[in-house]
Each structure stands twice: as structure tokens, then as C-alpha cells.
Amino acid sequence: MRILITAGPTREPIDPVRFIGNRSSGKMGYALAEASIEAGHEVILISGPVALTPPEKAEIIQVETALQMFEAVRDSINECDVAIFAAAVGDYRVESFSDSKMKKTGRTVTLTLVENPDILGSARGGFGFAGYLVGFAAETENVETNASEKLARKGCDLLIANDVSRKEIGFDSEQNEVTVFLKDRSPHSFPQESKKEVAKKLIDLIERSASV
Ligand code: CTP
């Protein structure tokens, strides 16, 4: 199969030296790319800025902002059989980027933020993607209710939820513990393991579910 994977954080620039980012390390997305390649699939990895080396055989598209990630996904998703959205996309960007470095004024500064497009949420209606769609849900509370709602709202076949409020499995950790939600089936939890092991199991599940 040809698998598109988004990974890492996005950066939303404020001025030439500052940005709004998030705590995503990209480890889960890169582990999924590695596991996909090891299982014999082709991978397009659309990645925000991370300190990781991408798997050699992946086609890598480096982006910085949510809007750039949106365009990169739009332009390649329909070449793929499966799309996995592991990136932590910034929900907001700064309304007006300052071309020069903002100087201290001695006063309170207010930044106006505008919403970024929902890339996963655009896959079906916006991009017309008809393949197997996999989303992630980073939750800090009511994991099950929020994940089931997200699965339906974003048109996913599979949603992978994790509780990012738990330090040992949250952002930038080596391990993960996920619960998967499939349409019309009861949720299934995987044990806490390295992101590499979790990725292998997820790719195996996606292979089985996508080819039904
Ligand atoms: N996602 C996306 N584009 C966005 C926001 C999120 O593609 N602008 C994707 C993520 O990659 C993930 C899924 O949507 O696969 C859910 O992300 P999450 O941050 O949990 O959900 P949000 O849609 O941002 O909803 P909320 O923050 O309200 O929980």
C-alpha cells in the first residue's frame, strides 16, 4: 500500500524569530513510517520540524506551518491508499505576521489568533479522499467520549486515542499506550509499550482493516 503519514508539531510564526509551537516530538509518526516501510509499504511522510532522522526509504516532505501541511496533504493524499494523521497541528495561527522582530514596548501585547483549517477533517469532504483514514486524538480527559465523537466528526475509519496528561506516555515520551476506536466496534486498548512496538501493532491492524 501507499501510506501518507503526517508527523510532528507545526510552528506558527509570530515574527522572524518567534513562533507558537507545541510539545510533539514526532516520535509516534516516525515510528509509524518506519513500521510501514518494514512491512513493505511505500510512505509519504509529511513532517513538521523535529529532531529525528526520517526512514531512508520514505518520501519526505518537510513543512513548518499548519497551512503548509494542509497544502502538502491536499496535493498527495489521493495518491495514497491509507492516510494516518499523527501530527500535532496547531489549531491557531497569528493573524498578522510581523516582518521585522517585534520590539519590547513596556506594555502588554495582545496577539490575535485565527483558526487553522482542520487537515484530517478536510480529508473526506474537502480533498475527496476515499481511502482508509486514520486519526489520532490527543486527550487529557473523557478520552472515550471525545475519541468516539472525533471518529465520526472527522470521517475516520480508525481513531487512535491517547491520554496526553499522563507523563510516561504523553508528548515526547518513549512509550505510548493507546486505545483504538473502529467504526461500529467496541474500543480496544493496547498495553503500554515503546512507540516502535505500538507502531508495529497499529500498522498490522491497519493492514487487516484496510484490506477488508
Ligand atoms: N488535526 C488536523 N488538523 C488540525 C487539527 C488536528 O489534521 N488543524 C488532526 C490531528 O493530526 C489528529 C486529529 O486531527 O489526527 C485530532 O487532533 P486533536 O488535536 O486531538 O483534535 P482537534 O481537532 O484539534 O480537536 P480538540 O483540540 O478540540 O480536541
Residues whose N, C-alpha, C, O or C-beta is under 5 A from the ligand:
A	BS01	CTP	F85 A86 A87 A88 V89 G90 D91 N116 P117 D118 I119 L120 G135 F136 A137 A138
